[in-house]
Amino acid sequence: MFKGGFSTITKPLLGTEPKFYTEKMILPYSQEQLYNVVSDVDNYKNFVPWCIDSSVFLETKKEILGQNGKVSQVQAALKIGFKQFSEKYTSTVEMHEHSKVSSTSIDSLLFKKLISTWTFTPVENTNVNDNTKNLENSGPERKSFLPINPVIQKQIEQCPDIQKPELGTWVIFEIEFEFRSAIYSYTSKLFFDQVCKKMIGAFTARCSKLYNKTN
């Protein structure tokens, strides 16, 4: 099961535009397995497309007890390179144990804003239905559904466990970004939806490799 989308808020042609990409799916992995892959920022350089380098500053790690469990916060550096886009920047990564991972860029010269969030909810938890309904009703400024991601769909079709809902997890991925450059903002319309899809496909492929869920 999959829905994904990429949209922009309309602004003058010469200005920058905040962009939103949202994708939701059921994957045949546990909440903990998916969380472990996404929160393993130090290893992004080994499997995330266009990530040239990644490192976590362990000395910045903080832990607090949130309402739904442990919350960890750490800073990490990422170096990315794609077409004419290239940058190294630092993000604050916030990890809600097994349920959510969010990342916010704090010193990017390329992006005015860059925030990504992964949310994981067991399929049997009906609360996720409310979340996905809210997403579907969030309006055209927040999402615009695109055709199914073929990488994810192939992995799901090859995995018999997806027929057992109690073994699956609802995954919602959201990213909000805005370039500082109007030229980059305009150019990104041409390919950034597919970039996001390929990145998400890389995370599902990583799960497949680690947890042996596909052929």
C-alpha positions as a Markdown table, in Angstrom:
| # | Residue | x | y | z |
|---|---|---|---|---|
| 1 | Met | 0.0 | 0.0 | 0.0 |
| 2 | Phe | 1.5 | 3.3 | -1.1 |
| 3 | Lys | 0.8 | 6.9 | -1.6 |
| 4 | Gly | 3.3 | 9.6 | -2.3 |
| 5 | Gly | 3.4 | 13.2 | -3.4 |
| 6 | Phe | 5.4 | 16.3 | -4.1 |
| 7 | Ser | 4.0 | 19.8 | -4.1 |
| 8 | Thr | 4.9 | 23.4 | -3.9 |
| 9 | Ile | 3.2 | 26.5 | -2.5 |
| 10 | Thr | 2.7 | 28.9 | -5.4 |
| 11 | Lys | 4.9 | 32.1 | -5.3 |
| 12 | Pro | 6.2 | 34.5 | -7.8 |
| 13 | Leu | 8.4 | 32.9 | -10.5 |
| 14 | Leu | 11.5 | 34.7 | -9.4 |
| 15 | Gly | 11.1 | 33.9 | -5.7 |
| 16 | Thr | 12.0 | 30.7 | -3.8 |
| 17 | Glu | 9.3 | 28.3 | -2.9 |
| 18 | Pro | 8.8 | 26.0 | 0.1 |
| 19 | Lys | 8.3 | 22.4 | -1.2 |
| 20 | Phe | 6.7 | 19.5 | 0.5 |
| 21 | Tyr | 7.0 | 15.8 | -0.3 |
| 22 | Thr | 5.0 | 13.2 | 1.5 |
| 23 | Glu | 5.0 | 9.4 | 1.1 |
| 24 | Lys | 3.2 | 6.8 | 3.1 |
| 25 | Met | 3.2 | 3.0 | 2.9 |
| 26 | Ile | 3.0 | -0.2 | 4.8 |
| 27 | Leu | 6.3 | -2.1 | 4.9 |
| 28 | Pro | 6.8 | -5.7 | 6.2 |
| 29 | Tyr | 9.2 | -4.8 | 8.9 |
| 30 | Ser | 8.8 | -4.1 | 12.6 |
| 31 | Gln | 8.7 | -0.6 | 14.0 |
| 32 | Glu | 12.0 | -1.2 | 15.7 |
| 33 | Gln | 13.7 | -2.5 | 12.5 |
| 34 | Leu | 12.6 | 0.6 | 10.5 |
| 35 | Tyr | 13.6 | 2.9 | 13.2 |
| 36 | Asn | 17.1 | 1.4 | 13.5 |
| 37 | Val | 17.7 | 1.9 | 9.8 |
| 38 | Val | 16.5 | 5.5 | 9.6 |
| 39 | Ser | 18.3 | 6.5 | 12.9 |
| 40 | Asp | 21.6 | 5.0 | 11.7 |
| 41 | Val | 22.7 | 8.4 | 10.3 |
| 42 | Asp | 26.4 | 7.5 | 10.5 |
| 43 | Asn | 25.9 | 4.8 | 7.9 |
| 44 | Tyr | 23.9 | 6.9 | 5.4 |
| 45 | Lys | 27.1 | 7.3 | 3.3 |
| 46 | Asn | 26.9 | 3.5 | 2.7 |
| 47 | Phe | 23.4 | 3.3 | 1.2 |
| 48 | Val | 21.7 | 6.7 | 0.7 |
| 49 | Pro | 22.0 | 8.0 | -2.9 |
| 50 | Trp | 24.1 | 11.1 | -3.4 |
| 51 | Cys | 25.3 | 11.0 | 0.2 |
| 52 | Ile | 29.0 | 11.4 | -0.1 |
| 53 | Asp | 29.8 | 11.4 | 3.6 |
| 54 | Ser | 27.9 | 11.2 | 6.9 |
| 55 | Ser | 29.1 | 11.4 | 10.6 |
| 56 | Val | 27.5 | 11.8 | 14.0 |
| 57 | Phe | 28.9 | 14.0 | 16.7 |
| 58 | Leu | 28.4 | 11.7 | 19.7 |
| 59 | Glu | 29.6 | 14.4 | 22.1 |
| 60 | Thr | 26.4 | 16.4 | 21.3 |
| 61 | Lys | 24.1 | 13.5 | 22.2 |
| 62 | Lys | 21.4 | 14.3 | 24.7 |
| 63 | Glu | 18.6 | 12.1 | 26.1 |
| 64 | Ile | 15.3 | 13.0 | 27.7 |
| 65 | Leu | 12.3 | 11.0 | 28.8 |
| 66 | Gly | 9.3 | 12.0 | 26.6 |
| 67 | Gln | 5.6 | 11.1 | 27.0 |
| 68 | Asn | 6.0 | 8.1 | 24.8 |
| 69 | Gly | 9.4 | 6.9 | 25.8 |
| 70 | Lys | 13.0 | 7.9 | 25.4 |
| 71 | Val | 13.9 | 10.8 | 23.1 |
| 72 | Ser | 17.5 | 11.3 | 21.9 |
| 73 | Gln | 19.0 | 14.3 | 20.2 |
| 74 | Val | 22.3 | 14.5 | 18.4 |
| 75 | Gln | 24.0 | 16.6 | 15.7 |
| 76 | Ala | 25.2 | 15.0 | 12.5 |
| 77 | Ala | 27.1 | 16.2 | 9.4 |
| 78 | Leu | 26.1 | 15.2 | 5.9 |
| 79 | Lys | 27.8 | 15.9 | 2.6 |
| 80 | Ile | 25.6 | 15.6 | -0.5 |
| 81 | Gly | 26.2 | 15.9 | -4.2 |
| 82 | Phe | 23.6 | 15.7 | -7.0 |
| 83 | Lys | 23.9 | 17.4 | -10.4 |
| 84 | Gln | 24.8 | 21.0 | -9.7 |
| 85 | Phe | 23.8 | 20.7 | -6.0 |
| 86 | Ser | 26.7 | 20.1 | -3.6 |
| 87 | Glu | 27.0 | 20.9 | 0.1 |
| 88 | Lys | 28.1 | 19.8 | 3.5 |
| 89 | Tyr | 25.8 | 20.8 | 6.4 |
| 90 | Thr | 24.9 | 20.0 | 10.0 |
| 91 | Ser | 21.5 | 18.8 | 11.2 |
| 92 | Thr | 19.9 | 18.2 | 14.5 |
| 93 | Val | 18.5 | 14.7 | 14.6 |
| 94 | Glu | 15.7 | 13.9 | 17.1 |
| 95 | Met | 14.9 | 10.3 | 17.7 |
| 96 | His | 11.7 | 9.2 | 19.5 |
| 97 | Glu | 12.5 | 5.6 | 20.4 |
| 98 | His | 11.1 | 3.3 | 17.7 |
| 99 | Ser | 8.3 | 5.7 | 16.6 |
| 100 | Lys | 9.8 | 8.8 | 14.9 |
| 101 | Val | 13.0 | 10.3 | 13.5 |
| 102 | Ser | 13.2 | 13.9 | 12.5 |
| 103 | Ser | 16.1 | 15.9 | 11.1 |
| 104 | Thr | 16.5 | 19.7 | 10.8 |
| 105 | Ser | 19.3 | 21.5 | 9.0 |
| 106 | Ile | 20.9 | 24.2 | 11.1 |
| 107 | Asp | 23.7 | 25.7 | 9.0 |
| 108 | Ser | 22.9 | 25.0 | 5.3 |
| 109 | Leu | 24.0 | 27.5 | 2.7 |
| 110 | Leu | 22.1 | 25.8 | 0.0 |
| 111 | Phe | 18.7 | 25.4 | 1.8 |
| 112 | Lys | 16.8 | 28.1 | 3.7 |
| 113 | Lys | 14.9 | 25.2 | 5.3 |
| 114 | Leu | 15.3 | 21.5 | 5.3 |
| 115 | Ile | 13.3 | 19.3 | 7.6 |
| 116 | Ser | 12.6 | 15.6 | 7.2 |
| 117 | Thr | 10.4 | 13.3 | 9.4 |
| 118 | Trp | 9.9 | 9.6 | 9.5 |
| 119 | Thr | 7.0 | 8.2 | 11.5 |
| 120 | Phe | 6.5 | 4.5 | 12.3 |
| 121 | Thr | 3.3 | 3.0 | 13.6 |
| 122 | Pro | 2.4 | -0.7 | 13.9 |
| 123 | Val | -0.4 | -1.6 | 11.4 |
| 124 | Glu | -2.6 | -3.0 | 14.2 |
| 125 | Asn | -2.5 | 0.4 | 15.9 |
| 126 | Thr | -5.6 | 2.1 | 14.5 |
| 127 | Asn | -4.4 | 5.5 | 15.5 |
| 128 | Val | -2.4 | 5.6 | 12.3 |
| 129 | Asn | -5.6 | 5.7 | 10.3 |
| 130 | Asp | -6.4 | 9.1 | 11.8 |
| 131 | Asn | -2.9 | 10.3 | 10.8 |
| 132 | Thr | -3.3 | 9.1 | 7.2 |
| 133 | Lys | -6.7 | 10.6 | 6.9 |
| 134 | Asn | -5.3 | 14.0 | 8.1 |
| 135 | Leu | -2.6 | 13.6 | 5.5 |
| 136 | Glu | -5.1 | 12.9 | 2.7 |
| 137 | Asn | -7.2 | 15.9 | 3.8 |
| 138 | Ser | -4.3 | 18.3 | 4.3 |
| 139 | Gly | -5.0 | 20.2 | 1.1 |
| 140 | Pro | -3.2 | 20.8 | -2.2 |
| 141 | Glu | -0.6 | 23.0 | -0.6 |
| 142 | Arg | 0.7 | 20.0 | 1.5 |
| 143 | Lys | 0.6 | 17.1 | -0.9 |
| 144 | Ser | 0.0 | 16.0 | -4.5 |
| 145 | Phe | 0.0 | 12.2 | -5.0 |
| 146 | Leu | 2.3 | 10.7 | -7.6 |
| 147 | Pro | 2.4 | 7.2 | -9.2 |
| 148 | Ile | 3.5 | 4.3 | -7.1 |
| 149 | Asn | 7.2 | 4.0 | -6.3 |
| 150 | Pro | 8.2 | 0.9 | -8.4 |
| 151 | Val | 11.2 | 0.1 | -6.2 |
| 152 | Ile | 9.1 | -0.2 | -3.0 |
| 153 | Gln | 6.2 | -1.9 | -4.8 |
| 154 | Lys | 8.5 | -4.6 | -6.2 |
| 155 | Gln | 9.9 | -5.3 | -2.7 |
| 156 | Ile | 6.4 | -5.5 | -1.3 |
| 157 | Glu | 5.2 | -7.9 | -4.0 |
| 158 | Gln | 8.2 | -10.2 | -3.4 |
| 159 | Cys | 7.6 | -10.4 | 0.4 |
| 160 | Pro | 4.9 | -12.8 | 1.5 |
| 161 | Asp | 4.9 | -11.3 | 5.0 |
| 162 | Ile | 3.1 | -8.2 | 3.7 |
| 163 | Gln | 0.0 | -10.4 | 3.6 |
| 164 | Lys | 0.2 | -10.6 | 7.4 |
| 165 | Pro | -0.8 | -7.1 | 8.6 |
| 166 | Glu | 0.3 | -7.8 | 12.2 |
| 167 | Leu | 3.9 | -8.0 | 10.9 |
| 168 | Gly | 3.8 | -4.7 | 9.1 |
| 169 | Thr | 4.4 | -1.0 | 10.0 |
| 170 | Trp | 2.8 | 2.1 | 8.6 |
| 171 | Val | 5.6 | 4.5 | 7.5 |
| 172 | Ile | 5.0 | 8.1 | 6.8 |
| 173 | Phe | 7.9 | 10.1 | 5.3 |
| 174 | Glu | 7.6 | 13.9 | 5.1 |
| 175 | Ile | 10.2 | 16.4 | 3.9 |
| 176 | Glu | 9.9 | 20.2 | 3.7 |
| 177 | Phe | 12.6 | 22.3 | 2.1 |
| 178 | Glu | 13.2 | 25.7 | 0.5 |
| 179 | Phe | 16.3 | 26.7 | -1.4 |
| 180 | Arg | 18.0 | 30.0 | -0.8 |
| 181 | Ser | 18.5 | 30.4 | -4.6 |
| 182 | Ala | 15.5 | 31.1 | -6.8 |
| 183 | Ile | 17.3 | 29.4 | -9.7 |
| 184 | Tyr | 17.8 | 26.2 | -7.7 |
| 185 | Ser | 14.3 | 26.4 | -6.5 |
| 186 | Tyr | 12.9 | 26.5 | -10.0 |
| 187 | Thr | 15.3 | 23.8 | -11.3 |
| 188 | Ser | 14.4 | 21.4 | -8.4 |
| 189 | Lys | 10.8 | 21.2 | -9.7 |
| 190 | Leu | 12.1 | 19.1 | -12.6 |
| 191 | Phe | 13.5 | 16.2 | -10.6 |
| 192 | Phe | 13.2 | 16.4 | -6.8 |
| 193 | Asp | 10.1 | 14.2 | -6.6 |
| 194 | Gln | 12.1 | 11.4 | -8.2 |
| 195 | Val | 15.1 | 12.1 | -6.0 |
| 196 | Cys | 12.9 | 11.7 | -2.9 |
| 197 | Lys | 11.4 | 8.4 | -4.3 |
| 198 | Lys | 14.9 | 7.0 | -5.0 |
| 199 | Met | 16.1 | 7.9 | -1.5 |
| 200 | Ile | 13.1 | 6.2 | 0.1 |
| 201 | Gly | 13.7 | 3.2 | -2.1 |
| 202 | Ala | 17.2 | 3.1 | -0.7 |
| 203 | Phe | 16.0 | 2.9 | 2.8 |
| 204 | Thr | 13.6 | 0.0 | 2.0 |
| 205 | Ala | 16.4 | -1.8 | 0.2 |
| 206 | Arg | 18.6 | -1.3 | 3.3 |
| 207 | Cys | 15.8 | -3.0 | 5.4 |
| 208 | Ser | 15.7 | -5.8 | 2.9 |
| 209 | Lys | 19.4 | -6.4 | 3.0 |
| 210 | Leu | 19.6 | -6.3 | 6.8 |
| 211 | Tyr | 16.4 | -8.3 | 7.6 |
| 212 | Asn | 16.3 | -10.7 | 4.6 |
| 213 | Lys | 12.7 | -10.0 | 3.7 |
| 214 | Thr | 13.0 | -10.2 | -0.1 |
| 215 | Asn | 14.6 | -12.6 | -2.5 |
